[in-house]
Amino acid sequence: MQETGPTTRVALQDAERAQVNDLVHKVFENCPGQTEYRYLSFLREHVDTPIGRIRDTYESAAGQPVLLGNLPQFESVEHSKVLALLIGQTIGNCVAYSDYNGSYITDIRATELSREKSAGTDLLAMHNDLAWASDVCRPRTLVLVPHLAEGVVPRTLLAPATEVVDRLDAATIDILRAPVFEARSGSSLGWKYERVRKMALLEENAGKFVVRLNFSAYSPAAHLDSDQREAAAEAHQQLHDAALAVGRLRGHAALKGEALIIPNDHCLHGRDPIDSGNSRRLLLRSYVVPNSVVEHHGRTMISLEH
């Protein structure tokens, strides 16, 4: 089948690209400490950027990922970090998680030293980042900016929730809508205990589907009888399978000069396997939340325990 990739694509005009390039250099030059928080603090004074129209495009995309093209390209990874934060601040507020990675920018690459799921070379399963977290802290948007993408570039697999749900039968949807799943979180975070929450894996908010899928975080709730557990486990697997099928159709190999803006609640994402011998790839990720989340915490370094 033909791969379609993101349906919403926006390319900067050359004059806009030049303005963004100048702004990235301005931020970098005015932040001699070269820390992400300094970059972010300076960028808050410049949210009315030449790419301000991207916010309207993203908000009107109705849960679809947005591919942003004709971005300036930088040799320095620090400049690419500023770019990732600039795009994030155009959409909302960039945040870091004190009990997760403590960083406003995450480097996504294959490495033996990282504990993150995305640091391997095998197929990265379809998921929503930190899907089990509450509305007052969960990242609502992911911004992915390739700093390096050479050779056989693996695709980022993209599965809008509406297209995933279209592949599910009514009985499966009913089970996924019920709070019969347990979300276990905290065991790999900086928490002293593991938190268990009962949740539905499928909700609807303002006419858009919200999906909860996060690697092995979910399982049928302990109180279910054997038949209910079996039905819940089967519905969970059907959700995984449908998301992967859509993701493989909608995959996009993001190149330098592009950025993917992904609505975390409304679009699942994953990654094709990486051929480490024929690929050089470094993605920079920023997490973005709406104003209400930052106001709740009073800061941009927030905790997932809320």
Long-range contacts (C-beta under 8 A, 24 or more apart in sequence): 1-249, 3-155, 3-248, 3-249, 3-250, 3-251, 4-249, 4-250, 5-67, 5-158, 5-250, 5-251, 5-252, 6-64, 6-65, 6-66, 6-67, 6-158, 6-250, 6-252, 6-260, 7-64, 8-57, 8-61, 8-64, 8-65, 8-66, 8-67, 9-66, 9-67, 9-68, 9-69, 10-53, 10-54, 10-57, 10-66, 10-67, 10-68, 10-69, 11-68, 11-69, 11-70, 12-50, 12-51, 12-68, 12-69, 12-70, 12-71, 13-70, 14-70, 15-50, 16-50, 16-51, 17-70, 17-71, 17-72, 18-72, 19-49, 19-50, 20-49, 20-50, 20-51, 20-71, 20-72, 20-83, 20-86, 21-72, 23-49, 23-50, 23-86, 24-72, 24-74, 24-79, 24-82, 24-83, 24-86, 25-79, 27-82, 27-86, 28-76, 28-78, 28-79, 28-82, 34-78, 36-81, 36-85, 36-96, 36-103, 36-104, 36-105, 37-104, 37-300, 37-301, 39-81, 39-82, 39-85, 39-104, 40-85, 40-89, 40-94, 40-104, 40-300, 43-82, 43-85, 43-86, 43-89, 44-89, 46-86, 47-89, 47-90, 49-86, 49-90, 51-86, 51-87, 51-90, 52-90, 54-87, 54-90, 54-91, 54-261, 55-90, 55-91, 58-91, 58-141, 58-261, 58-263, 61-263, 62-208, 63-160, 63-161, 63-162, 63-208, 63-209, 63-263, 63-265, 63-266, 63-267, 64-160, 64-263, 64-266, 64-267, 65-158, 65-160, 65-260, 65-261, 65-262, 65-263, 65-267, 65-269, 66-260, 66-261, 67-252, 67-254, 67-258, 67-259, 67-260, 67-261, 68-258, 68-259, 68-260, 68-261, 69-257, 69-258, 70-257, 71-145, 71-257, 71-258, 71-259, 72-257, 73-256, 73-257, 74-147, 77-147, 77-282, 77-284, 80-145, 80-147, 80-284, 81-105, 81-284, 83-145, 83-259, 84-143, 84-145, 84-259, 84-284, 84-285, 84-286, 85-286, 87-143, 87-145, 87-259, 87-261, 87-286, 88-141, 88-143, 88-286, 88-287, 88-288, 91-141, 91-143, 91-261, 91-288, 92-140, 92-141, 92-288, 92-289, 92-290, 92-291, 93-288, 93-289, 93-290, 93-291, 93-293, 93-294, 93-300, 94-286, 94-287, 94-288, 94-300, 95-139, 95-287, 95-288, 95-289, 95-293, 95-294, 95-300, 95-301, 95-302, 96-287, 96-300, 96-301, 96-302, 97-130, 97-137, 97-287, 97-301, 97-302, 97-303, 97-304, 98-190, 98-301, 98-302, 98-303, 99-189, 99-190, 99-191, 99-303, 99-304, 99-305, 100-130, 100-189, 100-190, 100-304, 102-301, 104-286, 104-287, 104-300, 105-284, 105-285, 105-286, 106-284, 106-285, 106-286, 107-282, 107-283, 107-284, 107-285, 108-144, 108-282, 108-283, 108-284, 108-285, 109-281, 109-282, 109-283, 110-274, 110-276, 110-281, 115-188, 117-215, 118-271, 120-274, 121-273, 121-274, 121-275, 121-276, 122-273, 123-270, 123-271, 123-272, 123-273, 124-157, 124-270, 124-271, 125-215, 125-240, 125-244, 125-270, 126-157, 126-159, 126-213, 126-240, 126-243, 126-244, 126-247, 126-268, 126-269, 126-270, 127-213, 127-214, 127-215, 127-268, 127-269, 127-270, 128-211, 128-212, 128-213, 128-214, 128-264, 128-265, 128-268, 128-269, 129-214, 129-264, 129-287, 130-214, 130-264, 130-304, 131-183, 131-211, 131-212, 131-213, 131-214, 131-217, 131-264, 132-183, 132-184, 132-185, 132-197, 132-199, 132-212, 132-214, 132-217, 132-218, 133-185, 133-304, 134-306, 135-293, 136-292, 136-293, 136-296, 136-297, 136-306, 137-289, 137-293, 137-297, 137-302, 137-303, 137-304, 137-306, 138-264, 138-265, 138-289, 139-264, 139-287, 139-288, 139-289, 140-263, 140-264, 140-265, 140-288, 140-289, 140-290, 140-293, 141-261, 141-262, 141-263, 141-264, 141-287, 141-288, 141-289, 142-260, 142-261, 142-262, 142-264, 142-269, 142-285, 142-286, 142-287, 142-288, 143-259, 143-260, 143-261, 143-262, 143-285, 143-286, 143-288, 144-254, 144-259, 144-260, 144-261, 144-262, 144-283, 144-284, 144-285, 145-259, 145-283, 145-284, 145-285, 145-286, 146-254, 146-255, 146-256, 146-258, 146-259, 146-281, 146-282, 146-283, 146-284, 147-256, 147-282, 147-283, 147-284, 148-256, 148-280, 148-281, 148-282, 149-253, 149-254, 149-255, 149-256, 149-280, 149-281, 149-282, 150-279, 150-280, 150-281, 151-275, 151-278, 151-279, 151-280, 152-275, 152-278, 152-279, 153-253, 153-254, 153-255, 153-279, 153-281, 154-253, 154-271, 154-272, 154-273, 154-274, 154-275, 154-279, 154-281, 155-251, 155-252, 155-253, 155-271, 155-272, 156-251, 156-252, 156-253, 156-254, 156-260, 156-269, 156-270, 156-271, 157-244, 157-247, 157-248, 157-250, 157-251, 157-269, 157-270, 157-271, 157-272, 158-246, 158-247, 158-250, 158-251, 158-252, 158-260, 158-262, 158-267, 158-268, 158-269, 159-242, 159-243, 159-244, 159-246, 159-247, 159-250, 159-267, 159-268, 159-269, 159-270, 160-246, 160-250, 160-266, 160-267, 161-208, 161-209, 161-210, 161-211, 161-265, 161-266, 161-267, 161-268, 162-208, 162-209, 162-266, 163-246, 163-250, 164-209, 164-211, 164-239, 164-242, 164-243, 164-246, 164-268, 165-202, 165-209, 165-242, 167-242, 167-245, 167-246, 168-238, 168-239, 168-242, 172-234, 172-235, 172-238, 172-239, 173-202, 175-231, 175-232, 175-235, 176-200, 176-201, 176-202, 176-235, 176-236, 176-239, 177-202, 177-203, 179-221, 180-220, 180-221, 180-224, 180-228, 180-232, 181-212, 181-218, 181-219, 181-220, 181-221, 181-232, 181-236, 182-218, 182-219, 182-220, 182-221, 182-222, 183-212, 183-214, 183-217, 183-218, 184-217, 184-218, 184-219, 185-217, 185-304, 186-305, 189-304, 191-305, 195-305, 201-235, 201-236, 201-239, 202-239, 205-265, 208-265, 208-266, 209-266, 210-265, 210-266, 211-239, 211-243, 211-265, 211-266, 211-268, 213-239, 213-240, 213-243, 213-268, 243-268, 243-270, 244-270, 254-283
